Amino acid sequence: MIRQLFDPANAVTAAGLVLSVIAISLALSGRVELGVAVALWALLADHLDGVVAQRLTTRAERAGEVGKNLDSLADLVSAGVFPGIVLLVVGGSAALFVAVAALLAAASALRLSYFNVFGSPGGRFIGVPTTYAVPLTAILFLVRPLFPDQTFPFALALGIGAIAVLHVAPFRVPKTAGVMYIVVTLFCVALSVILASRGLS
């Protein structure tokens, strides 16, 4: 079982999962912006593992099947659980915030399960990918200074609730490809640097 992690793509996925756990631990310790910065690197790992997998010409079929499921489990932690934990840290355990966090986890799990069964017909995802919750959370923290302290948790809850609904919405979303990989990489690096600098100050 452990040898599946010797597959380069699976190793990248596992590294992303480790980064997600680190992001959660930072958020729980009150260093939320730093945690969001680390979560963006988990998102980068999620994009990189697919690129690595496509370039493995001698990859074992079983390693690919394990990788597909490992990737979904990693996405559930980074995008289905982490933003909800951030919401609870920022907003507290009010019923509204607990409900939104639970909605995101459930919608993410359903969408990832659906994807594992039906894939992406026609090269398009059905519903907004779960990973979109991470950059959304980062953008909201980027503009956090524009919100009064008591208002920001509700804005975060609104954004997370909306993305959760979009995860299971019946419309098709193009896959990330070509130049968009560069755009996503630059976006994640730039926002992570900004948020990390805030978190460390």
C-alpha positions as CSV (number, residue, x, y, z in Angstrom):
1,M,0.0,0.0,0.0
2,I,2.7,2.5,1.0
3,R,4.5,1.8,-2.3
4,Q,1.7,3.6,-4.1
5,L,3.2,6.8,-2.7
6,F,6.4,6.1,-4.7
7,D,4.4,7.0,-7.8
8,P,5.4,10.7,-8.5
9,A,1.9,11.9,-9.1
10,N,0.6,10.2,-5.9
11,A,3.5,11.7,-4.0
12,V,2.6,15.2,-5.1
13,T,-1.1,14.5,-4.1
14,A,0.1,13.3,-0.7
15,A,2.2,16.4,-0.2
16,G,-0.8,18.5,-0.9
17,L,-2.8,16.6,1.7
18,V,0.0,17.3,4.2
19,L,-0.1,21.0,3.4
20,S,-3.9,21.0,3.9
21,V,-3.4,19.5,7.4
22,I,-0.8,22.2,8.2
23,A,-3.2,24.9,6.9
24,I,-5.9,23.5,9.2
25,S,-3.5,23.5,12.2
26,L,-2.5,27.1,11.5
27,A,-6.2,28.2,11.3
28,L,-7.1,26.4,14.5
29,S,-4.2,28.2,16.2
30,G,-5.6,31.5,15.2
31,R,-3.1,32.2,12.3
32,V,-5.9,32.0,9.7
33,E,-4.4,34.1,7.0
34,L,-1.2,32.1,7.1
35,G,-3.3,28.9,7.0
36,V,-5.1,30.2,3.8
37,A,-1.7,30.9,2.3
38,V,-0.6,27.3,2.9
39,A,-3.9,26.0,1.5
40,L,-3.1,27.8,-1.8
41,W,0.0,25.7,-2.1
42,A,-2.1,22.6,-1.5
43,L,-4.2,23.8,-4.4
44,L,-1.0,24.1,-6.5
45,A,-0.2,20.5,-5.6
46,D,-3.6,19.5,-6.8
47,H,-3.0,21.0,-10.2
48,L,0.6,19.7,-10.4
49,D,-0.3,16.1,-9.7
50,G,-2.4,15.9,-12.8
51,V,0.4,17.4,-14.9
52,V,2.8,14.9,-13.5
53,A,0.4,12.0,-14.1
54,Q,0.0,12.9,-17.8
55,R,3.7,12.8,-18.3
56,L,4.2,9.4,-16.7
57,T,4.5,7.1,-19.8
58,T,5.1,3.9,-17.7
59,R,2.6,4.5,-14.9
60,A,1.0,1.4,-13.4
61,E,-2.7,1.2,-13.9
62,R,-3.3,0.5,-10.2
63,A,-1.2,3.5,-9.2
64,G,-3.5,5.6,-11.4
65,E,-6.6,4.3,-9.8
66,V,-5.3,4.9,-6.3
67,G,-4.2,8.4,-7.4
68,K,-7.7,9.2,-8.6
69,N,-9.2,8.4,-5.3
70,L,-6.4,9.9,-3.3
71,D,-6.8,13.1,-5.2
72,S,-10.5,13.3,-4.3
73,L,-9.8,12.6,-0.6
74,A,-7.1,15.3,-0.6
75,D,-9.5,17.8,-2.3
76,L,-12.2,17.0,0.3
77,V,-9.7,18.0,3.1
78,S,-8.3,21.1,1.4
79,A,-11.5,22.5,-0.2
80,G,-14.4,20.7,1.5
81,V,-13.2,20.9,5.1
82,F,-10.6,23.7,5.4
83,P,-12.7,26.6,4.4
84,G,-15.4,25.5,6.8
85,I,-12.9,25.3,9.6
86,V,-11.7,28.8,8.7
87,L,-15.3,30.1,8.9
88,L,-15.8,28.6,12.3
89,V,-12.5,30.0,13.6
90,V,-13.4,33.5,12.3
91,G,-17.2,33.5,13.1
92,G,-17.4,31.1,16.0
93,S,-19.8,28.2,16.5
94,A,-23.1,30.0,15.7
95,A,-25.6,27.8,14.1
96,L,-25.4,29.6,10.8
97,F,-21.7,29.1,10.4
98,V,-21.9,25.5,11.5
99,A,-24.6,24.9,8.9
100,V,-22.6,26.5,6.1
101,A,-19.5,24.6,7.0
102,A,-21.5,21.3,7.0
103,L,-23.1,22.3,3.7
104,L,-19.7,22.8,2.1
105,A,-18.4,19.5,3.4
106,A,-21.5,17.6,2.2
107,A,-21.6,19.3,-1.2
108,S,-17.9,18.7,-1.8
109,A,-18.1,15.0,-0.8
110,L,-21.1,14.5,-3.2
111,R,-19.5,16.3,-6.1
112,L,-16.2,14.4,-5.7
113,S,-18.1,11.1,-5.4
114,Y,-20.1,11.9,-8.5
115,F,-16.9,12.8,-10.4
116,N,-15.2,9.5,-9.5
117,V,-18.2,7.6,-10.9
118,F,-19.1,9.7,-14.0
119,G,-15.9,11.6,-14.7
120,S,-16.0,14.8,-16.9
121,P,-18.0,14.0,-20.0
122,G,-17.0,16.0,-23.0
123,G,-13.9,17.3,-21.2
124,R,-16.1,19.5,-18.9
125,F,-16.8,19.2,-15.2
126,I,-20.4,18.9,-14.0
127,G,-20.8,21.6,-11.3
128,V,-18.0,23.9,-10.1
129,P,-14.9,22.0,-9.0
130,T,-14.5,21.7,-5.2
131,T,-11.0,23.3,-5.5
132,Y,-12.6,26.7,-6.4
133,A,-13.5,27.1,-2.7
134,V,-9.8,27.7,-1.8
135,P,-9.1,30.7,-4.1
136,L,-12.6,32.1,-3.2
137,T,-11.6,31.9,0.5
138,A,-8.2,33.6,-0.3
139,I,-9.8,36.4,-2.3
140,L,-12.3,37.1,0.6
141,F,-9.3,37.3,3.0
142,L,-7.5,39.5,0.6
143,V,-10.3,42.1,0.8
144,R,-11.0,41.4,4.5
145,P,-9.7,44.9,5.5
146,L,-12.7,46.4,3.6
147,F,-15.2,44.7,5.9
148,P,-16.0,45.7,9.5
149,D,-14.8,42.9,11.8
150,Q,-18.4,41.9,12.7
151,T,-19.5,41.7,9.1
152,F,-16.7,39.7,7.6
153,P,-17.8,36.3,8.9
154,F,-21.1,36.7,7.3
155,A,-19.5,37.7,4.0
156,L,-17.3,34.6,4.2
157,A,-20.3,32.4,5.0
158,L,-22.2,33.8,2.0
159,G,-19.3,33.1,-0.3
160,I,-18.7,29.6,1.1
161,G,-22.4,28.8,1.0
162,A,-22.7,30.0,-2.6
163,I,-19.7,27.9,-3.8
164,A,-21.2,24.9,-2.0
165,V,-24.4,25.2,-4.0
166,L,-22.5,25.7,-7.2
167,H,-20.5,22.5,-6.6
168,V,-23.7,20.5,-7.2
169,A,-25.3,22.7,-9.7
170,P,-26.2,21.0,-13.1
171,F,-24.1,23.0,-15.4
172,R,-20.7,22.3,-17.1
173,V,-17.4,24.0,-16.4
174,P,-14.4,23.8,-18.7
175,K,-11.3,22.0,-17.3
176,T,-8.2,24.0,-16.5
177,A,-5.8,23.7,-19.4
178,G,-2.9,25.3,-21.3
179,V,-2.2,28.9,-20.2
180,M,-4.7,28.7,-17.4
181,Y,-2.3,26.5,-15.5
182,I,0.2,29.4,-15.5
183,V,-2.6,31.8,-14.5
184,V,-3.6,29.6,-11.6
185,T,0.0,29.2,-10.5
186,L,0.7,32.9,-10.5
187,F,-2.5,33.6,-8.7
188,C,-1.8,31.1,-5.9
189,V,1.8,32.3,-5.5
190,A,0.9,36.0,-5.4
191,L,-2.0,35.6,-3.0
192,S,-0.1,33.2,-0.7
193,V,2.8,35.7,-0.5
194,I,0.4,38.6,0.4
195,L,-1.6,36.6,3.0
196,A,1.5,35.0,4.5
197,S,3.1,38.4,4.9
198,R,0.0,39.6,6.8
199,G,-0.1,36.4,8.9
200,L,3.6,36.8,9.9
201,S,3.4,40.5,10.6
